[in-house]
Amino acid sequence: MAFAWKASGLTYNRYLAVAARVVRRSLKEDKRLQAERRGESEIRIAKWQNGKQGENKNLDEVNMSAMAEHAGQQSQ
């Protein structure tokens, strides 16, 4: 039997990010604010093709756009 996150087309990292966000949003206000600050990241990624670095992008923005694209594909 496959894992639900795998069957839905998510990567394990994306699944963990979604789960962490759900847990942070379920906390009471004071604890939620502290947890949300810990969840922020300043990681930037770049895709390499043919030995050349592509455009630097914020990891959070890339994840959000990929999740939105995936949700759009599922609704079709």
mmCIF file of the N, C-alpha and C atoms, coordinates in Angstrom:
data_MODEL
# 
_entry.id   MODEL 
# 
loop_
_atom_site.group_PDB 
_atom_site.id 
_atom_site.type_symbol 
_atom_site.label_atom_id 
_atom_site.label_alt_id 
_atom_site.label_comp_id 
_atom_site.label_asym_id 
_atom_site.label_entity_id 
_atom_site.label_seq_id 
_atom_site.pdbx_PDB_ins_code 
_atom_site.Cartn_x 
_atom_site.Cartn_y 
_atom_site.Cartn_z 
_atom_site.occupancy 
_atom_site.B_iso_or_equiv 
_atom_site.pdbx_formal_charge 
_atom_site.auth_seq_id 
_atom_site.auth_comp_id 
_atom_site.auth_asym_id 
_atom_site.auth_atom_id 
_atom_site.pdbx_PDB_model_num 
ATOM 1   N N  . MET A 1 1  ? 0.841  -1.179 0.000   1.00 0.00 ? 1  MET A N  1 
ATOM 2   C CA . MET A 1 1  ? 0.000  0.000  0.000   1.00 0.00 ? 1  MET A CA 1 
ATOM 3   C C  . MET A 1 1  ? 0.890  1.248  0.000   1.00 0.00 ? 1  MET A C  1 
ATOM 4   N N  . ALA A 1 2  ? 0.595  2.162  -0.875  1.00 0.00 ? 2  ALA A N  1 
ATOM 5   C CA . ALA A 1 2  ? 1.389  3.393  -0.991  1.00 0.00 ? 2  ALA A CA 1 
ATOM 6   C C  . ALA A 1 2  ? 0.953  4.402  0.070   1.00 0.00 ? 2  ALA A C  1 
ATOM 7   N N  . PHE A 1 3  ? 1.873  5.276  0.424   1.00 0.00 ? 3  PHE A N  1 
ATOM 8   C CA . PHE A 1 3  ? 1.548  6.356  1.346   1.00 0.00 ? 3  PHE A CA 1 
ATOM 9   C C  . PHE A 1 3  ? 0.606  7.334  0.658   1.00 0.00 ? 3  PHE A C  1 
ATOM 10  N N  . ALA A 1 4  ? -0.254 7.967  1.436   1.00 0.00 ? 4  ALA A N  1 
ATOM 11  C CA . ALA A 1 4  ? -1.233 8.902  0.868   1.00 0.00 ? 4  ALA A CA 1 
ATOM 12  C C  . ALA A 1 4  ? -0.546 10.085 0.198   1.00 0.00 ? 4  ALA A C  1 
ATOM 13  N N  . TRP A 1 5  ? 0.534  10.595 0.797   1.00 0.00 ? 5  TRP A N  1 
ATOM 14  C CA . TRP A 1 5  ? 1.220  11.741 0.203   1.00 0.00 ? 5  TRP A CA 1 
ATOM 15  C C  . TRP A 1 5  ? 1.861  11.366 -1.118  1.00 0.00 ? 5  TRP A C  1 
ATOM 16  N N  . LYS A 1 6  ? 2.338  10.136 -1.207  1.00 0.00 ? 6  LYS A N  1 
ATOM 17  C CA . LYS A 1 6  ? 2.977  9.689  -2.441  1.00 0.00 ? 6  LYS A CA 1 
ATOM 18  C C  . LYS A 1 6  ? 1.927  9.454  -3.529  1.00 0.00 ? 6  LYS A C  1 
ATOM 19  N N  . ALA A 1 7  ? 0.803  8.886  -3.139  1.00 0.00 ? 7  ALA A N  1 
ATOM 20  C CA . ALA A 1 7  ? -0.273 8.624  -4.093  1.00 0.00 ? 7  ALA A CA 1 
ATOM 21  C C  . ALA A 1 7  ? -0.865 9.919  -4.647  1.00 0.00 ? 7  ALA A C  1 
ATOM 22  N N  . SER A 1 8  ? -0.820 10.999 -3.844  1.00 0.00 ? 8  SER A N  1 
ATOM 23  C CA . SER A 1 8  ? -1.371 12.273 -4.312  1.00 0.00 ? 8  SER A CA 1 
ATOM 24  C C  . SER A 1 8  ? -0.372 13.078 -5.139  1.00 0.00 ? 8  SER A C  1 
ATOM 25  N N  . GLY A 1 9  ? 0.851  12.565 -5.305  1.00 0.00 ? 9  GLY A N  1 
ATOM 26  C CA . GLY A 1 9  ? 1.836  13.225 -6.154  1.00 0.00 ? 9  GLY A CA 1 
ATOM 27  C C  . GLY A 1 9  ? 2.729  14.213 -5.431  1.00 0.00 ? 9  GLY A C  1 
ATOM 28  N N  . LEU A 1 10 ? 2.719  14.222 -4.105  1.00 0.00 ? 10 LEU A N  1 
ATOM 29  C CA . LEU A 1 10 ? 3.580  15.134 -3.348  1.00 0.00 ? 10 LEU A CA 1 
ATOM 30  C C  . LEU A 1 10 ? 4.933  14.485 -3.092  1.00 0.00 ? 10 LEU A C  1 
ATOM 31  N N  . THR A 1 11 ? 5.958  15.317 -2.996  1.00 0.00 ? 11 THR A N  1 
ATOM 32  C CA . THR A 1 11 ? 7.246  14.808 -2.540  1.00 0.00 ? 11 THR A CA 1 
ATOM 33  C C  . THR A 1 11 ? 7.201  14.758 -1.014  1.00 0.00 ? 11 THR A C  1 
ATOM 34  N N  . TYR A 1 12 ? 8.113  14.024 -0.428  1.00 0.00 ? 12 TYR A N  1 
ATOM 35  C CA . TYR A 1 12 ? 8.122  13.915 1.028   1.00 0.00 ? 12 TYR A CA 1 
ATOM 36  C C  . TYR A 1 12 ? 8.396  15.264 1.678   1.00 0.00 ? 12 TYR A C  1 
ATOM 37  N N  . ASN A 1 13 ? 9.309  16.046 1.093   1.00 0.00 ? 13 ASN A N  1 
ATOM 38  C CA . ASN A 1 13 ? 9.616  17.373 1.650   1.00 0.00 ? 13 ASN A CA 1 
ATOM 39  C C  . ASN A 1 13 ? 8.396  18.284 1.598   1.00 0.00 ? 13 ASN A C  1 
ATOM 40  N N  . ARG A 1 14 ? 7.674  18.263 0.500   1.00 0.00 ? 14 ARG A N  1 
ATOM 41  C CA . ARG A 1 14 ? 6.485  19.102 0.382   1.00 0.00 ? 14 ARG A CA 1 
ATOM 42  C C  . ARG A 1 14 ? 5.407  18.643 1.377   1.00 0.00 ? 14 ARG A C  1 
ATOM 43  N N  . TYR A 1 15 ? 5.271  17.323 1.537   1.00 0.00 ? 15 TYR A N  1 
ATOM 44  C CA . TYR A 1 15 ? 4.334  16.774 2.512   1.00 0.00 ? 15 TYR A CA 1 
ATOM 45  C C  . TYR A 1 15 ? 4.675  17.263 3.923   1.00 0.00 ? 15 TYR A C  1 
ATOM 46  N N  . LEU A 1 16 ? 5.951  17.241 4.276   1.00 0.00 ? 16 LEU A N  1 
ATOM 47  C CA . LEU A 1 16 ? 6.371  17.719 5.597   1.00 0.00 ? 16 LEU A CA 1 
ATOM 48  C C  . LEU A 1 16 ? 6.093  19.203 5.765   1.00 0.00 ? 16 LEU A C  1 
ATOM 49  N N  . ALA A 1 17 ? 6.310  19.986 4.716   1.00 0.00 ? 17 ALA A N  1 
ATOM 50  C CA . ALA A 1 17 ? 6.052  21.426 4.792   1.00 0.00 ? 17 ALA A CA 1 
ATOM 51  C C  . ALA A 1 17 ? 4.575  21.702 5.022   1.00 0.00 ? 17 ALA A C  1 
ATOM 52  N N  . VAL A 1 18 ? 3.719  20.966 4.338   1.00 0.00 ? 18 VAL A N  1 
ATOM 53  C CA . VAL A 1 18 ? 2.271  21.142 4.516   1.00 0.00 ? 18 VAL A CA 1 
ATOM 54  C C  . VAL A 1 18 ? 1.860  20.723 5.920   1.00 0.00 ? 18 VAL A C  1 
ATOM 55  N N  . ALA A 1 19 ? 2.361  19.596 6.381   1.00 0.00 ? 19 ALA A N  1 
ATOM 56  C CA . ALA A 1 19 ? 2.022  19.115 7.725   1.00 0.00 ? 19 ALA A CA 1 
ATOM 57  C C  . ALA A 1 19 ? 2.492  20.098 8.797   1.00 0.00 ? 19 ALA A C  1 
ATOM 58  N N  . ALA A 1 20 ? 3.691  20.639 8.643   1.00 0.00 ? 20 ALA A N  1 
ATOM 59  C CA . ALA A 1 20 ? 4.214  21.597 9.626   1.00 0.00 ? 20 ALA A CA 1 
ATOM 60  C C  . ALA A 1 20 ? 3.363  22.858 9.646   1.00 0.00 ? 20 ALA A C  1 
ATOM 61  N N  . ARG A 1 21 ? 2.938  23.317 8.466   1.00 0.00 ? 21 ARG A N  1 
ATOM 62  C CA . ARG A 1 21 ? 2.109  24.527 8.388   1.00 0.00 ? 21 ARG A CA 1 
ATOM 63  C C  . ARG A 1 21 ? 0.754  24.291 9.077   1.00 0.00 ? 21 ARG A C  1 
ATOM 64  N N  . VAL A 1 22 ? 0.182  23.115 8.881   1.00 0.00 ? 22 VAL A N  1 
ATOM 65  C CA . VAL A 1 22 ? -1.100 22.800 9.520   1.00 0.00 ? 22 VAL A CA 1 
ATOM 66  C C  . VAL A 1 22 ? -0.955 22.788 11.035  1.00 0.00 ? 22 VAL A C  1 
ATOM 67  N N  . VAL A 1 23 ? 0.117  22.191 11.525  1.00 0.00 ? 23 VAL A N  1 
ATOM 68  C CA . VAL A 1 23 ? 0.338  22.149 12.978  1.00 0.00 ? 23 VAL A CA 1 
ATOM 69  C C  . VAL A 1 23 ? 0.537  23.555 13.523  1.00 0.00 ? 23 VAL A C  1 
ATOM 70  N N  . ARG A 1 24 ? 1.350  24.381 12.834  1.00 0.00 ? 24 ARG A N  1 
ATOM 71  C CA . ARG A 1 24 ? 1.576  25.749 13.314  1.00 0.00 ? 24 ARG A CA 1 
ATOM 72  C C  . ARG A 1 24 ? 0.278  26.555 13.353  1.00 0.00 ? 24 ARG A C  1 
ATOM 73  N N  . ARG A 1 25 ? -0.565 26.378 12.363  1.00 0.00 ? 25 ARG A N  1 
ATOM 74  C CA . ARG A 1 25 ? -1.821 27.142 12.311  1.00 0.00 ? 25 ARG A CA 1 
ATOM 75  C C  . ARG A 1 25 ? -2.830 26.672 13.354  1.00 0.00 ? 25 ARG A C  1 
ATOM 76  N N  . SER A 1 26 ? -2.664 25.465 13.878  1.00 0.00 ? 26 SER A N  1 
ATOM 77  C CA . SER A 1 26 ? -3.607 24.954 14.867  1.00 0.00 ? 26 SER A CA 1 
ATOM 78  C C  . SER A 1 26 ? -3.254 25.366 16.300  1.00 0.00 ? 26 SER A C  1 
ATOM 79  N N  . LEU A 1 27 ? -2.094 25.978 16.489  1.00 0.00 ? 27 LEU A N  1 
ATOM 80  C CA . LEU A 1 27 ? -1.663 26.384 17.827  1.00 0.00 ? 27 LEU A CA 1 
ATOM 81  C C  . LEU A 1 27 ? -2.390 27.644 18.286  1.00 0.00 ? 27 LEU A C  1 
ATOM 82  N N  . LYS A 1 28 ? -2.379 27.854 19.607  1.00 0.00 ? 28 LYS A N  1 
ATOM 83  C CA . LYS A 1 28 ? -2.932 29.099 20.148  1.00 0.00 ? 28 LYS A CA 1 
ATOM 84  C C  . LYS A 1 28 ? -2.073 30.273 19.692  1.00 0.00 ? 28 LYS A C  1 
ATOM 85  N N  . GLU A 1 29 ? -2.637 31.460 19.750  1.00 0.00 ? 29 GLU A N  1 
ATOM 86  C CA . GLU A 1 29 ? -2.039 32.659 19.150  1.00 0.00 ? 29 GLU A CA 1 
ATOM 87  C C  . GLU A 1 29 ? -0.579 32.892 19.549  1.00 0.00 ? 29 GLU A C  1 
ATOM 88  N N  . ASP A 1 30 ? -0.262 32.887 20.835  1.00 0.00 ? 30 ASP A N  1 
ATOM 89  C CA . ASP A 1 30 ? 1.104  33.202 21.262  1.00 0.00 ? 30 ASP A CA 1 
ATOM 90  C C  . ASP A 1 30 ? 2.104  32.153 20.789  1.00 0.00 ? 30 ASP A C  1 
ATOM 91  N N  . LYS A 1 31 ? 1.760  30.892 20.914  1.00 0.00 ? 31 LYS A N  1 
ATOM 92  C CA . LYS A 1 31 ? 2.644  29.809 20.471  1.00 0.00 ? 31 LYS A CA 1 
ATOM 93  C C  . LYS A 1 31 ? 2.716  29.765 18.943  1.00 0.00 ? 31 LYS A C  1 
ATOM 94  N N  . ARG A 1 32 ? 1.610  30.083 18.277  1.00 0.00 ? 32 ARG A N  1 
ATOM 95  C CA . ARG A 1 32 ? 1.566  30.073 16.822  1.00 0.00 ? 32 ARG A CA 1 
ATOM 96  C C  . ARG A 1 32 ? 2.536  31.090 16.235  1.00 0.00 ? 32 ARG A C  1 
ATOM 97  N N  . LEU A 1 33 ? 2.574  32.295 16.814  1.00 0.00 ? 33 LEU A N  1 
ATOM 98  C CA . LEU A 1 33 ? 3.478  33.332 16.317  1.00 0.00 ? 33 LEU A CA 1 
ATOM 99  C C  . LEU A 1 33 ? 4.939  32.910 16.446  1.00 0.00 ? 33 LEU A C  1 
ATOM 100 N N  . GLN A 1 34 ? 5.277  32.293 17.573  1.00 0.00 ? 34 GLN A N  1 
ATOM 101 C CA . GLN A 1 34 ? 6.649  31.815 17.766  1.00 0.00 ? 34 GLN A CA 1 
ATOM 102 C C  . GLN A 1 34 ? 6.991  30.720 16.761  1.00 0.00 ? 34 GLN A C  1 
ATOM 103 N N  . ALA A 1 35 ? 6.058  29.794 16.566  1.00 0.00 ? 35 ALA A N  1 
ATOM 104 C CA . ALA A 1 35 ? 6.302  28.682 15.644  1.00 0.00 ? 35 ALA A CA 1 
ATOM 105 C C  . ALA A 1 35 ? 6.386  29.165 14.198  1.00 0.00 ? 35 ALA A C  1 
ATOM 106 N N  . GLU A 1 36 ? 5.573  30.144 13.814  1.00 0.00 ? 36 GLU A N  1 
ATOM 107 C CA . GLU A 1 36 ? 5.610  30.651 12.448  1.00 0.00 ? 36 GLU A CA 1 
ATOM 108 C C  . GLU A 1 36 ? 6.940  31.341 12.153  1.00 0.00 ? 36 GLU A C  1 
ATOM 109 N N  . ARG A 1 37 ? 7.495  32.026 13.132  1.00 0.00 ? 37 ARG A N  1 
ATOM 110 C CA . ARG A 1 37 ? 8.799  32.665 12.933  1.00 0.00 ? 37 ARG A CA 1 
ATOM 111 C C  . ARG A 1 37 ? 9.888  31.617 12.703  1.00 0.00 ? 37 ARG A C  1 
ATOM 112 N N  . ARG A 1 38 ? 9.791  30.500 13.411  1.00 0.00 ? 38 ARG A N  1 
ATOM 113 C CA . ARG A 1 38 ? 10.766 29.424 13.219  1.00 0.00 ? 38 ARG A CA 1 
ATOM 114 C C  . ARG A 1 38 ? 10.605 28.767 11.860  1.00 0.00 ? 38 ARG A C  1 
ATOM 115 N N  . GLY A 1 39 ? 9.390  28.782 11.312  1.00 0.00 ? 39 GLY A N  1 
ATOM 116 C CA . GLY A 1 39 ? 9.119  28.133 10.039  1.00 0.00 ? 39 GLY A CA 1 
ATOM 117 C C  . GLY A 1 39 ? 9.537  28.936 8.827   1.00 0.00 ? 39 GLY A C  1 
ATOM 118 N N  . GLU A 1 40 ? 9.904  30.204 9.006   1.00 0.00 ? 40 GLU A N  1 
ATOM 119 C CA . GLU A 1 40 ? 10.320 31.037 7.880   1.00 0.00 ? 40 GLU A CA 1 
ATOM 120 C C  . GLU A 1 40 ? 11.724 30.634 7.432   1.00 0.00 ? 40 GLU A C  1 
ATOM 121 N N  . SER A 1 41 ? 11.962 30.738 6.143   1.00 0.00 ? 41 SER A N  1 
ATOM 122 C CA . SER A 1 41 ? 13.292 30.411 5.645   1.00 0.00 ? 41 SER A CA 1 
ATOM 123 C C  . SER A 1 41 ? 13.735 31.443 4.617   1.00 0.00 ? 41 SER A C  1 
ATOM 124 N N  . GLU A 1 42 ? 15.013 31.573 4.491   1.00 0.00 ? 42 GLU A N  1 
ATOM 125 C CA . GLU A 1 42 ? 15.601 32.505 3.533   1.00 0.00 ? 42 GLU A CA 1 
ATOM 126 C C  . GLU A 1 42 ? 16.416 31.735 2.499   1.00 0.00 ? 42 GLU A C  1 
ATOM 127 N N  . ILE A 1 43 ? 16.007 30.515 2.230   1.00 0.00 ? 43 ILE A N  1 
ATOM 128 C CA . ILE A 1 43 ? 16.749 29.661 1.311   1.00 0.00 ? 43 ILE A CA 1 
ATOM 129 C C  . ILE A 1 43 ? 16.412 30.029 -0.130  1.00 0.00 ? 43 ILE A C  1 
ATOM 130 N N  . ARG A 1 44 ? 17.441 30.126 -0.935  1.00 0.00 ? 44 ARG A N  1 
ATOM 131 C CA . ARG A 1 44 ? 17.256 30.417 -2.358  1.00 0.00 ? 44 ARG A CA 1 
ATOM 132 C C  . ARG A 1 44 ? 17.810 29.240 -3.147  1.00 0.00 ? 44 ARG A C  1 
ATOM 133 N N  . ILE A 1 45 ? 17.133 28.901 -4.230  1.00 0.00 ? 45 ILE A N  1 
ATOM 134 C CA . ILE A 1 45 ? 17.569 27.785 -5.061  1.00 0.00 ? 45 ILE A CA 1 
ATOM 135 C C  . ILE A 1 45 ? 17.746 28.256 -6.501  1.00 0.00 ? 45 ILE A C  1 
ATOM 136 N N  . ALA A 1 46 ? 18.510 27.495 -7.247  1.00 0.00 ? 46 ALA A N  1 
ATOM 137 C CA . ALA A 1 46 ? 18.700 27.772 -8.677  1.00 0.00 ? 46 ALA A CA 1 
ATOM 138 C C  . ALA A 1 46 ? 18.766 26.439 -9.408  1.00 0.00 ? 46 ALA A C  1 
ATOM 139 N N  . LYS A 1 47 ? 18.123 26.370 -10.540 1.00 0.00 ? 47 LYS A N  1 
ATOM 140 C CA . LYS A 1 47 ? 18.153 25.169 -11.357 1.00 0.00 ? 47 LYS A CA 1 
ATOM 141 C C  . LYS A 1 47 ? 19.330 25.274 -12.331 1.00 0.00 ? 47 LYS A C  1 
ATOM 142 N N  . TRP A 1 48 ? 20.107 24.214 -12.419 1.00 0.00 ? 48 TRP A N  1 
ATOM 143 C CA . TRP A 1 48 ? 21.269 24.187 -13.303 1.00 0.00 ? 48 TRP A CA 1 
ATOM 144 C C  . TRP A 1 48 ? 20.933 23.362 -14.534 1.00 0.00 ? 48 TRP A C  1 
ATOM 145 N N  . GLN A 1 49 ? 21.276 23.901 -15.714 1.00 0.00 ? 49 GLN A N  1 
ATOM 146 C CA . GLN A 1 49 ? 21.096 23.171 -16.956 1.00 0.00 ? 49 GLN A CA 1 
ATOM 147 C C  . GLN A 1 49 ? 22.321 23.397 -17.833 1.00 0.00 ? 49 GLN A C  1 
ATOM 148 N N  . ASN A 1 50 ? 22.847 22.307 -18.373 1.00 0.00 ? 50 ASN A N  1 
ATOM 149 C CA . ASN A 1 50 ? 24.016 22.374 -19.251 1.00 0.00 ? 50 ASN A CA 1 
ATOM 150 C C  . ASN A 1 50 ? 25.185 23.125 -18.614 1.00 0.00 ? 50 ASN A C  1 
ATOM 151 N N  . GLY A 1 51 ? 25.376 22.931 -17.322 1.00 0.00 ? 51 GLY A N  1 
ATOM 152 C CA . GLY A 1 51 ? 26.499 23.541 -16.624 1.00 0.00 ? 51 GLY A CA 1 
ATOM 153 C C  . GLY A 1 51 ? 26.344 25.016 -16.321 1.00 0.00 ? 51 GLY A C  1 
ATOM 154 N N  . LYS A 1 52 ? 25.151 25.568 -16.525 1.00 0.00 ? 52 LYS A N  1 
ATOM 155 C CA . LYS A 1 52 ? 24.929 26.992 -16.250 1.00 0.00 ? 52 LYS A CA 1 
ATOM 156 C C  . LYS A 1 52 ? 23.814 27.152 -15.225 1.00 0.00 ? 52 LYS A C  1 
ATOM 157 N N  . GLN A 1 53 ? 24.053 28.064 -14.293 1.00 0.00 ? 53 GLN A N  1 
ATOM 158 C CA . GLN A 1 53 ? 23.092 28.319 -13.236 1.00 0.00 ? 53 GLN A CA 1 
ATOM 159 C C  . GLN A 1 53 ? 21.944 29.163 -13.757 1.00 0.00 ? 53 GLN A C  1 
ATOM 160 N N  . GLY A 1 54 ? 20.724 28.748 -13.404 1.00 0.00 ? 54 GLY A N  1 
ATOM 161 C CA . GLY A 1 54 ? 19.546 29.517 -13.770 1.00 0.00 ? 54 GLY A CA 1 
ATOM 162 C C  . GLY A 1 54 ? 19.280 30.617 -12.755 1.00 0.00 ? 54 GLY A C  1 
ATOM 163 N N  . GLU A 1 55 ? 18.103 31.177 -12.834 1.00 0.00 ? 55 GLU A N  1 
ATOM 164 C CA . GLU A 1 55 ? 17.716 32.286 -11.954 1.00 0.00 ? 55 GLU A CA 1 
ATOM 165 C C  . GLU A 1 55 ? 17.568 31.818 -10.506 1.00 0.00 ? 55 GLU A C  1 
ATOM 166 N N  . ASN A 1 56 ? 18.071 32.620 -9.547  1.00 0.00 ? 56 ASN A N  1 
ATOM 167 C CA . ASN A 1 56 ? 17.890 32.334 -8.129  1.00 0.00 ? 56 ASN A CA 1 
ATOM 168 C C  . ASN A 1 56 ? 16.454 32.634 -7.737  1.00 0.00 ? 56 ASN A C  1 
ATOM 169 N N  . LYS A 1 57 ? 15.842 31.695 -7.002  1.00 0.00 ? 57 LYS A N  1 
ATOM 170 C CA . LYS A 1 57 ? 14.461 31.871 -6.562  1.00 0.00 ? 57 LYS A CA 1 
ATOM 171 C C  . LYS A 1 57 ? 14.352 31.519 -5.093  1.00 0.00 ? 57 LYS A C  1 
ATOM 172 N N  . ASN A 1 58 ? 13.404 32.149 -4.414  1.00 0.00 ? 58 ASN A N  1 
ATOM 173 C CA . ASN A 1 58 ? 13.135 31.862 -3.020  1.00 0.00 ? 58 ASN A CA 1 
ATOM 174 C C  . ASN A 1 58 ? 12.444 30.510 -2.928  1.00 0.00 ? 58 ASN A C  1 
ATOM 175 N N  . LEU A 1 59 ? 12.922 29.632 -2.062  1.00 0.00 ? 59 LEU A N  1 
ATOM 176 C CA . LEU A 1 59 ? 12.381 28.279 -1.943  1.00 0.00 ? 59 LEU A CA 1 
ATOM 177 C C  . LEU A 1 59 ? 10.907 28.283 -1.558  1.00 0.00 ? 59 LEU A C  1 
ATOM 178 N N  . ASP A 1 60 ? 10.501 29.164 -0.649  1.00 0.00 ? 60 ASP A N  1 
ATOM 179 C CA . ASP A 1 60 ? 9.099  29.216 -0.238  1.00 0.00 ? 60 ASP A CA 1 
ATOM 180 C C  . ASP A 1 60 ? 8.191  29.578 -1.407  1.00 0.00 ? 60 ASP A C  1 
ATOM 181 N N  . GLU A 1 61 ? 8.618  30.525 -2.227  1.00 0.00 ? 61 GLU A N  1 
ATOM 182 C CA . GLU A 1 61 ? 7.817  30.929 -3.384  1.00 0.00 ? 61 GLU A CA 1 
ATOM 183 C C  . GLU A 1 61 ? 7.714  29.794 -4.396  1.00 0.00 ? 61 GLU A C  1 
ATOM 184 N N  . VAL A 1 62 ? 8.807  29.076 -4.608  1.00 0.00 ? 62 VAL A N  1 
ATOM 185 C CA . VAL A 1 62 ? 8.801  27.944 -5.539  1.00 0.00 ? 62 VAL A CA 1 
ATOM 186 C C  . VAL A 1 62 ? 7.854  26.861 -5.041  1.00 0.00 ? 62 VAL A C  1 
ATOM 187 N N  . ASN A 1 63 ? 7.893  26.563 -3.738  1.00 0.00 ? 63 ASN A N  1 
ATOM 188 C CA . ASN A 1 63 ? 7.009  25.549 -3.170  1.00 0.00 ? 63 ASN A CA 1 
ATOM 189 C C  . ASN A 1 63 ? 5.545  25.951 -3.295  1.00 0.00 ? 63 ASN A C  1 
ATOM 190 N N  . MET A 1 64 ? 5.245  27.212 -3.001  1.00 0.00 ? 64 MET A N  1 
ATOM 191 C CA . MET A 1 64 ? 3.855  27.675 -3.081  1.00 0.00 ? 64 MET A CA 1 
ATOM 192 C C  . MET A 1 64 ? 3.337  27.604 -4.520  1.00 0.00 ? 64 MET A C  1 
ATOM 193 N N  . SER A 1 65 ? 4.137  28.009 -5.486  1.00 0.00 ? 65 SER A N  1 
ATOM 194 C CA . SER A 1 65 ? 3.688  27.970 -6.878  1.00 0.00 ? 65 SER A CA 1 
ATOM 195 C C  . SER A 1 65 ? 3.532  26.529 -7.357  1.00 0.00 ? 65 SER A C  1 
ATOM 196 N N  . ALA A 1 66 ? 4.413  25.634 -6.912  1.00 0.00 ? 66 ALA A N  1 
ATOM 197 C CA . ALA A 1 66 ? 4.300  24.227 -7.291  1.00 0.00 ? 66 ALA A CA 1 
ATOM 198 C C  . ALA A 1 66 ? 3.056  23.589 -6.688  1.00 0.00 ? 66 ALA A C  1 
ATOM 199 N N  . MET A 1 67 ? 2.743  23.942 -5.438  1.00 0.00 ? 67 MET A N  1 
ATOM 200 C CA . MET A 1 67 ? 1.531  23.399 -4.805  1.00 0.00 ? 67 MET A CA 1 
ATOM 201 C C  . MET A 1 67 ? 0.281  23.917 -5.503  1.00 0.00 ? 67 MET A C  1 
ATOM 202 N N  . ALA A 1 68 ? 0.281  25.195 -5.885  1.00 0.00 ? 68 ALA A N  1 
ATOM 203 C CA . ALA A 1 68 ? -0.867 25.754 -6.589  1.00 0.00 ? 68 ALA A CA 1 
ATOM 204 C C  . ALA A 1 68 ? -1.031 25.100 -7.957  1.00 0.00 ? 68 ALA A C  1 
ATOM 205 N N  . GLU A 1 69 ? 0.068  24.871 -8.639  1.00 0.00 ? 69 GLU A N  1 
ATOM 206 C CA . GLU A 1 69 ? 0.016  24.209 -9.943  1.00 0.00 ? 69 GLU A CA 1 
ATOM 207 C C  . GLU A 1 69 ? -0.497 22.781 -9.805  1.00 0.00 ? 69 GLU A C  1 
ATOM 208 N N  . HIS A 1 70 ? -0.029 22.085 -8.783  1.00 0.00 ? 70 HIS A N  1 
ATOM 209 C CA . HIS A 1 70 ? -0.472 20.712 -8.544  1.00 0.00 ? 70 HIS A CA 1 
ATOM 210 C C  . HIS A 1 70 ? -1.961 20.664 -8.214  1.00 0.00 ? 70 HIS A C  1 
ATOM 211 N N  . ALA A 1 71 ? -2.428 21.602 -7.411  1.00 0.00 ? 71 ALA A N  1 
ATOM 212 C CA . ALA A 1 71 ? -3.856 21.661 -7.069  1.00 0.00 ? 71 ALA A CA 1 
ATOM 213 C C  . ALA A 1 71 ? -4.691 21.933 -8.310  1.00 0.00 ? 71 ALA A C  1 
ATOM 214 N N  . GLY A 1 72 ? -4.201 22.798 -9.194  1.00 0.00 ? 72 GLY A N  1 
ATOM 215 C CA . GLY A 1 72 ? -4.906 23.102 -10.438 1.00 0.00 ? 72 GLY A CA 1 
ATOM 216 C C  . GLY A 1 72 ? -4.992 21.884 -11.345 1.00 0.00 ? 72 GLY A C  1 
ATOM 217 N N  . GLN A 1 73 ? -3.942 21.058 -11.369 1.00 0.00 ? 73 GLN A N  1 
ATOM 218 C CA . GLN A 1 73 ? -3.950 19.867 -12.193 1.00 0.00 ? 73 GLN A CA 1 
ATOM 219 C C  . GLN A 1 73 ? -4.922 18.834 -11.652 1.00 0.00 ? 73 GLN A C  1 
ATOM 220 N N  . GLN A 1 74 ? -5.052 18.746 -10.338 1.00 0.00 ? 74 GLN A N  1 
ATOM 221 C CA . GLN A 1 74 ? -5.955 17.777 -9.729  1.00 0.00 ? 74 GLN A CA 1 
ATOM 222 C C  . GLN A 1 74 ? -7.410 18.146 -9.971  1.00 0.00 ? 74 GLN A C  1 
ATOM 223 N N  . SER A 1 75 ? -7.717 19.421 -10.047 1.00 0.00 ? 75 SER A N  1 
ATOM 224 C CA . SER A 1 75 ? -9.102 19.850 -10.216 1.00 0.00 ? 75 SER A CA 1 
ATOM 225 C C  . SER A 1 75 ? -9.604 19.641 -11.648 1.00 0.00 ? 75 SER A C  1 
ATOM 226 N N  . GLN A 1 76 ? -8.688 19.398 -12.577 1.00 0.00 ? 76 GLN A N  1 
ATOM 227 C CA . GLN A 1 76 ? -9.094 19.219 -13.978 1.00 0.00 ? 76 GLN A CA 1 
ATOM 228 C C  . GLN A 1 76 ? -9.511 17.815 -14.269 1.00 0.00 ? 76 GLN A C  1 
# 
